[in-house]
Amino acid sequence: MDKEYFVHESSYVDEPCSIGKGTKIWHFTHIMAHCRIGENCNIGQNVVISPEVVLGNNVKIQNNVSVYTGVRCEDDVFLGPSCVFTNVINPRSHVSRKSEYKETVVKRGASIGANATIVCGHTIGRYAFIGAGAVVTKDVPDYALMVGNPARQRGWMCQCGEQLNFVDGQAQCVNCRRRYGKQQDQVKEV
């Protein structure tokens, strides 16, 4: 039976792993054993997916991204070019810390910009937007726009990727017209 996903001939896929229907794995990529990749994902050139990583459906990973053990991306996540995840807080070459890997969760619809670094042990909220080059060192709320080093919140984003402008706790996206409500530091679609 033919595979229901595409792997470029220059890439390596270690067994066992699970790769969903319609997924595409491009040039010079290494998919390591015991990871799970959902349906309709697009994994760019020169990407490493480490053991036990979990990717949901429709995850888009641009070129030169390293997704290390301990990372879980939910459906519709976007990982920009050359972004990176860590999995140990205090790495040393001469000290094995594999038993200390910390989990990082990227929730549904979140986008991580080019060259961003996600320090392990944190959760990136639903539809959050991490700007290019940002260094995330703490949990990120749903819909938050984070920029800088260390990353700081600079606003809120719609599911479609447009920045929201709240007035009296209410916002409507200028692009897709979705409506949102904000109470304290929480945003929800209404």
One Martini backbone bead per residue (centre of mass of N, CA, C, O) as a GRO file, in nm:
protein
  190
    1MET     BB    1   0.097   0.035   0.022
    2ASP     BB    2   0.067   0.355  -0.001
    3LYS     BB    3   0.144   0.637   0.115
    4GLU     BB    4  -0.039   0.925   0.269
    5TYR     BB    5   0.246   1.059   0.237
    6PHE     BB    6   0.524   1.292   0.206
    7VAL     BB    7   0.878   1.216   0.123
    8HIS     BB    8   1.167   1.324   0.072
    9GLU     BB    9   1.458   1.162  -0.035
   10SER     BB   10   1.647   1.345   0.178
   11SER     BB   11   1.488   1.218   0.405
   12TYR     BB   12   1.419   1.113   0.749
   13VAL     BB   13   1.239   0.819   0.886
   14ASP     BB   14   1.180   0.696   1.185
   15GLU     BB   15   1.121   0.395   1.353
   16PRO     BB   16   0.856   0.460   1.511
   17CYS     BB   17   0.580   0.640   1.358
   18SER     BB   18   0.334   0.908   1.307
   19ILE     BB   19   0.166   0.985   0.989
   20GLY     BB   20  -0.047   1.178   0.831
   21LYS     BB   21  -0.259   1.252   0.604
   22GLY     BB   22  -0.113   1.485   0.370
   23THR     BB   23   0.167   1.501   0.451
   24LYS     BB   24   0.470   1.711   0.426
   25ILE     BB   25   0.823   1.628   0.363
   26TRP     BB   26   1.108   1.787   0.319
   27HIS     BB   27   1.418   1.869   0.283
   28PHE     BB   28   1.652   1.758   0.513
   29THR     BB   29   1.476   1.584   0.709
   30HIS     BB   30   1.413   1.477   1.064
   31ILE     BB   31   1.232   1.198   1.177
   32MET     BB   32   1.179   1.070   1.478
   33ALA     BB   33   1.112   0.848   1.690
   34HIS     BB   34   0.799   0.860   1.854
   35CYS     BB   35   0.631   1.042   1.677
   36ARG     BB   36   0.347   1.275   1.614
   37ILE     BB   37   0.175   1.334   1.303
   38GLY     BB   38  -0.054   1.485   1.147
   39GLU     BB   39  -0.265   1.610   0.930
   40ASN     BB   40  -0.174   1.834   0.686
   41CYS     BB   41   0.122   1.880   0.704
   42ASN     BB   42   0.410   2.117   0.686
   43ILE     BB   43   0.755   2.026   0.638
   44GLY     BB   44   1.033   2.167   0.598
   45GLN     BB   45   1.347   2.248   0.557
   46ASN     BB   46   1.562   2.148   0.791
   47VAL     BB   47   1.410   1.954   1.000
   48VAL     BB   48   1.353   1.871   1.352
   49ILE     BB   49   1.201   1.577   1.498
   50SER     BB   50   1.172   1.459   1.797
   51PRO     BB   51   1.113   1.252   2.026
   52GLU     BB   52   0.769   1.267   2.126
   53VAL     BB   53   0.650   1.450   1.943
   54VAL     BB   54   0.352   1.662   1.896
   55LEU     BB   55   0.137   1.695   1.609
   56GLY     BB   56  -0.111   1.821   1.471
   57ASN     BB   57  -0.320   1.948   1.257
   58ASN     BB   58  -0.208   2.176   1.028
   59VAL     BB   59   0.098   2.204   1.055
   60LYS     BB   60   0.342   2.468   1.014
   61ILE     BB   61   0.686   2.425   0.901
   62GLN     BB   62   0.955   2.585   0.858
   63ASN     BB   63   1.264   2.641   0.803
   64ASN     BB   64   1.499   2.553   1.044
   65VAL     BB   65   1.354   2.365   1.262
   66SER     BB   66   1.345   2.285   1.619
   67VAL     BB   67   1.176   1.997   1.767
   68TYR     BB   68   1.171   1.902   2.086
   69THR     BB   69   1.148   1.721   2.338
   70GLY     BB   70   0.824   1.823   2.487
   71VAL     BB   71   0.663   1.900   2.238
   72ARG     BB   72   0.328   2.050   2.180
   73CYS     BB   73   0.113   2.073   1.894
   74GLU     BB   74  -0.158   2.188   1.787
   75ASP     BB   75  -0.375   2.282   1.584
   76ASP     BB   76  -0.279   2.529   1.351
   77VAL     BB   77   0.022   2.566   1.368
   78PHE     BB   78   0.291   2.815   1.346
   79LEU     BB   79   0.637   2.780   1.231
   80GLY     BB   80   0.888   2.971   1.184
   81PRO     BB   81   1.176   3.049   1.071
   82SER     BB   82   1.421   2.938   1.294
   83CYS     BB   83   1.282   2.834   1.518
   84VAL     BB   84   1.301   2.750   1.881
   85PHE     BB   85   1.339   2.489   2.115
   86THR     BB   86   1.351   2.398   2.439
   87ASN     BB   87   1.417   2.129   2.719
   88VAL     BB   88   1.632   2.282   2.904
   89ILE     BB   89   1.738   2.503   3.151
   90ASN     BB   90   2.051   2.361   3.229
   91PRO     BB   91   2.276   2.307   3.017
   92ARG     BB   92   2.524   2.036   2.978
   93SER     BB   93   2.747   1.840   2.824
   94HIS     BB   94   2.842   1.661   3.099
   95VAL     BB   95   2.516   1.657   3.156
   96SER     BB   96   2.249   1.457   3.197
   97ARG     BB   97   1.888   1.576   3.125
   98LYS     BB   98   1.657   1.384   3.011
   99SER     BB   99   1.484   1.371   3.288
  100GLU     BB  100   1.429   1.715   3.261
  101TYR     BB  101   1.226   1.757   3.065
  102LYS     BB  102   1.015   2.008   2.938
  103GLU     BB  103   0.703   2.116   2.875
  104THR     BB  104   0.559   2.230   2.560
  105VAL     BB  105   0.274   2.434   2.466
  106VAL     BB  106   0.092   2.472   2.156
  107LYS     BB  107  -0.182   2.613   2.077
  108ARG     BB  108  -0.431   2.666   1.891
  109GLY     BB  109  -0.331   2.884   1.621
  110ALA     BB  110  -0.052   2.949   1.675
  111SER     BB  111   0.223   3.189   1.627
  112ILE     BB  112   0.571   3.165   1.524
  113GLY     BB  113   0.830   3.347   1.458
  114ALA     BB  114   1.109   3.427   1.333
  115ASN     BB  115   1.368   3.341   1.553
  116ALA     BB  116   1.229   3.227   1.780
  117THR     BB  117   1.224   3.159   2.139
  118ILE     BB  118   1.133   2.868   2.338
  119VAL     BB  119   1.114   2.825   2.657
  120CYS     BB  120   1.074   2.584   2.856
  121GLY     BB  121   0.761   2.518   3.036
  122HIS     BB  122   0.543   2.641   2.840
  123THR     BB  123   0.246   2.826   2.731
  124ILE     BB  124   0.081   2.875   2.427
  125GLY     BB  125  -0.181   3.025   2.335
  126ARG     BB  126  -0.453   3.070   2.170
  127TYR     BB  127  -0.376   3.261   1.893
  128ALA     BB  128  -0.110   3.341   1.936
  129PHE     BB  129   0.165   3.594   1.887
  130ILE     BB  130   0.500   3.553   1.788
  131GLY     BB  131   0.747   3.743   1.726
  132ALA     BB  132   1.015   3.814   1.573
  133GLY     BB  133   1.279   3.721   1.795
  134ALA     BB  134   1.149   3.621   2.030
  135VAL     BB  135   1.161   3.555   2.398
  136VAL     BB  136   1.015   3.297   2.569
  137THR     BB  137   0.967   3.292   2.953
  138LYS     BB  138   0.647   3.248   2.949
  139ASP     BB  139   0.336   3.247   2.961
  140VAL     BB  140   0.070   3.266   2.709
  141PRO     BB  141  -0.201   3.408   2.619
  142ASP     BB  142  -0.466   3.421   2.463
  143TYR     BB  143  -0.420   3.633   2.178
  144ALA     BB  144  -0.137   3.721   2.217
  145LEU     BB  145   0.112   3.977   2.174
  146MET     BB  146   0.462   3.899   2.126
  147VAL     BB  147   0.766   4.090   2.208
  148GLY     BB  148   1.096   4.039   2.237
  149ASN     BB  149   1.380   4.069   2.494
  150PRO     BB  150   1.183   3.974   2.653
  151ALA     BB  151   0.875   3.885   2.613
  152ARG     BB  152   0.605   4.114   2.546
  153GLN     BB  153   0.306   4.252   2.572
  154ARG     BB  154   0.134   4.442   2.277
  155GLY     BB  155  -0.143   4.270   2.256
  156TRP     BB  156  -0.399   4.160   2.022
  157MET     BB  157  -0.535   3.870   1.842
  158CYS     BB  158  -0.676   3.731   1.589
  159GLN     BB  159  -0.737   3.441   1.428
  160CYS     BB  160  -0.646   3.584   1.139
  161GLY     BB  161  -0.397   3.808   1.235
  162GLU     BB  162  -0.522   4.057   1.356
  163GLN     BB  163  -0.522   4.336   1.522
  164LEU     BB  164  -0.662   4.448   1.821
  165ASN     BB  165  -0.916   4.697   1.932
  166PHE     BB  166  -0.993   4.802   2.243
  167VAL     BB  167  -1.327   4.904   2.369
  168ASP     BB  168  -1.462   4.852   2.653
  169GLY     BB  169  -1.387   4.528   2.612
  170GLN     BB  170  -1.413   4.561   2.290
  171ALA     BB  171  -1.391   4.373   1.966
  172GLN     BB  172  -1.338   4.410   1.604
  173CYS     BB  173  -1.248   4.278   1.325
  174VAL     BB  174  -1.148   4.426   1.019
  175ASN     BB  175  -1.154   4.155   0.852
  176CYS     BB  176  -1.362   3.909   0.980
  177ARG     BB  177  -1.560   4.025   1.230
  178ARG     BB  178  -1.486   3.931   1.485
  179ARG     BB  179  -1.569   3.895   1.832
  180TYR     BB  180  -1.451   4.049   2.145
  181GLY     BB  181  -1.362   3.989   2.489
  182LYS     BB  182  -1.240   4.175   2.786
  183GLN     BB  183  -1.100   4.047   3.099
  184GLN     BB  184  -0.846   4.176   3.192
  185ASP     BB  185  -0.627   3.901   3.077
  186GLN     BB  186  -0.886   3.812   2.893
  187VAL     BB  187  -0.969   3.653   2.581
  188LYS     BB  188  -1.284   3.628   2.392
  189GLU     BB  189  -1.505   3.495   2.196
  190VAL     BB  190  -1.855   3.624   2.106
   0.00000   0.00000   0.00000
